Amino acid sequence: IKFYKGETGAIGFSHGQTITVRAGQTTSVVLGGKGAAVIGRLELSTPVSNYDWTLDPQALVQQRPDLPEVRPQDFQNNEQAYFHASLLRNSQIAKYYLAITPDGRFRIDDVLPGTYTLEVKIQLPLKEPSATDAWMLPRPEIGRVDLPVVISEADARETLNLETITIPITNAAPTAV
């Protein structure tokens, strides 16, 4: 587990590992050390005043076509069953959250082999990002990139550099919310 000392911003729950602990026995768990590092740099096609990379969690999301889609219409107005099924499906999809520096450079450690999508969604910055409830305020999306990424068995334990990824901004002069 890696903690980024002194960094602030939104966090997301990443990939997990299931373990079984039996009564009266010792269980050893090794977290990490089996995957590739993915690095790169994000940039906006148009400068956005006051944009802070740490406010919006960006993720490398595992593609799982083997998992059936969960659709509300399949649950005959049973919201609780739909919610439970959605949580169960989402728990089976690995998400690796990017640690992004102020200049847009990012790193994701220990990505296991597989097919992923780097999902980067840029939202309009807040006028008052330090407000206590700022993270709860809805903000319009002003840019997005969904980039396919494949980590092969041969890439495991290597560093994959995605270079510079430019996110097109849809509003030429966005102003803060």
C-alpha positions in Angstrom: 0.0 0.0 0.0 1.4 3.4 -0.9 0.4 6.6 0.8 1.4 9.9 -0.8 2.6 12.1 2.0 1.4 15.6 1.9 -0.9 15.2 -1.1 -4.6 16.2 -0.9 -7.5 15.6 -3.1 -10.2 13.2 -4.0 -9.5 9.5 -3.4 -11.1 6.3 -4.8 -11.1 2.8 -3.7 -8.8 0.8 -5.8 -8.5 -2.9 -6.6 -8.9 -5.3 -3.7 -7.7 -8.7 -2.8 -9.8 -11.4 -1.1 -8.2 -13.4 1.7 -9.4 -16.1 4.0 -8.3 -16.1 7.6 -9.0 -19.3 9.5 -9.4 -19.3 13.3 -6.2 -20.4 15.1 -4.0 -20.0 11.9 -1.7 -17.4 10.7 -2.4 -16.0 7.2 0.3 -14.1 5.3 -0.7 -11.6 2.6 1.5 -10.0 0.1 -0.1 -6.9 -1.5 1.4 -5.7 -4.7 4.7 -6.4 -6.4 3.1 -8.4 -9.3 2.2 -5.7 -11.8 3.5 -3.0 -14.1 3.9 0.7 -13.3 2.0 3.0 -15.7 3.2 6.5 -16.1 2.4 9.5 -18.3 1.3 13.1 -18.3 -2.2 14.6 -18.7 -2.6 18.0 -20.4 -5.7 20.1 -21.3 -6.1 21.2 -25.0 -7.1 24.6 -23.7 -5.9 26.1 -20.5 -8.6 26.1 -17.8 -8.2 28.7 -15.1 -7.8 27.3 -11.5 -7.9 23.7 -12.7 -6.5 21.4 -10.0 -5.7 17.8 -11.0 -6.1 16.5 -7.4 -9.8 17.3 -7.2 -11.2 14.7 -9.6 -10.2 11.1 -9.3 -9.1 9.6 -12.6 -8.8 5.9 -13.1 -7.5 3.0 -15.1 -10.5 0.7 -15.2 -10.4 -3.0 -16.0 -12.5 -4.2 -18.9 -14.6 -7.2 -17.9 -16.8 -8.2 -20.9 -17.3 -11.6 -19.1 -19.5 -9.9 -16.5 -23.1 -9.4 -17.4 -24.4 -5.8 -17.5 -26.7 -4.8 -14.6 -29.8 -3.0 -15.9 -32.5 -1.5 -13.8 -35.3 -2.9 -16.0 -34.2 -6.4 -15.0 -35.1 -5.8 -11.4 -38.8 -5.1 -11.7 -38.7 -1.9 -9.6 -36.7 -3.5 -6.8 -34.1 -0.8 -6.2 -32.4 -2.6 -3.4 -31.7 -5.7 -5.5 -30.5 -3.5 -8.4 -28.2 -1.6 -6.1 -26.8 -4.8 -4.6 -26.2 -6.3 -8.0 -24.5 -3.2 -9.2 -22.2 -3.1 -6.2 -21.4 -6.8 -6.6 -20.5 -6.3 -10.3 -18.4 -3.2 -9.7 -16.5 -5.0 -6.9 -15.3 -7.5 -9.5 -13.8 -4.7 -11.7 -10.3 -3.4 -10.8 -9.9 0.3 -10.7 -6.4 1.8 -10.3 -6.6 5.5 -9.4 -3.9 7.9 -10.7 -1.6 9.8 -8.4 -1.4 13.1 -10.3 1.0 15.9 -9.6 0.1 19.6 -10.2 1.8 19.5 -13.6 -0.4 16.6 -14.8 2.2 13.8 -14.4 0.7 10.6 -13.1 1.8 7.2 -11.9 -0.2 4.0 -11.2 1.7 1.2 -9.4 1.3 -2.5 -9.7 -1.2 -2.9 -12.5 -1.9 -6.5 -13.2 -1.9 -7.8 -16.8 -5.2 -7.2 -18.6 -7.2 -4.9 -20.8 -8.1 -1.5 -19.3 -9.5 1.9 -20.2 -7.8 5.0 -18.9 -10.9 7.1 -18.0 -10.1 10.8 -17.6 -13.1 13.2 -17.0 -12.4 16.9 -16.6 -15.0 18.8 -14.7 -15.4 22.6 -14.5 -13.3 23.9 -11.5 -14.9 25.3 -8.4 -14.7 29.0 -7.5 -14.2 28.0 -3.8 -12.5 24.5 -3.9 -11.5 24.8 -0.2 -15.2 25.0 1.0 -16.1 22.2 3.3 -18.8 20.7 1.0 -17.1 21.6 -2.3 -16.5 18.0 -3.3 -20.3 17.4 -3.2 -21.2 20.1 -5.7 -22.2 19.0 -9.2 -19.9 20.3 -11.9 -20.4 20.0 -15.6 -18.0 17.9 -17.6 -15.8 20.0 -20.0 -13.5 17.3 -21.3 -13.0 13.6 -21.5 -10.6 10.9 -22.8 -11.2 7.1 -22.7 -7.9 5.5 -23.8 -7.5 1.8 -24.2 -4.5 0.3 -22.4 -3.3 -3.3 -22.5 -0.9 -4.7 -20.0 0.5 -8.0 -21.3 2.1 -10.7 -19.2 5.5 -9.6 -20.7 4.8 -6.0 -19.4 4.3 -7.2 -15.8 6.9 -5.6 -13.5 7.9 -3.2 -16.2 7.1 0.5 -16.6 4.6 1.4 -19.4 4.9 5.1 -20.4 1.7 6.4 -22.0 3.6 9.7 -22.8 1.5 12.9 -23.0 -2.3 12.5 -23.2 -4.2 15.6 -24.4 -7.8 16.0 -23.1 -9.9 18.0 -25.5 -11.8 20.8 -23.7 -15.2 21.3 -25.2 -15.7 24.9 -23.9 -13.0 27.3 -25.2 -13.2 29.6 -22.2 -14.8 27.7 -19.3 -15.3 29.6 -16.1 -15.5 28.1 -12.6 -18.7 26.9 -11.0 
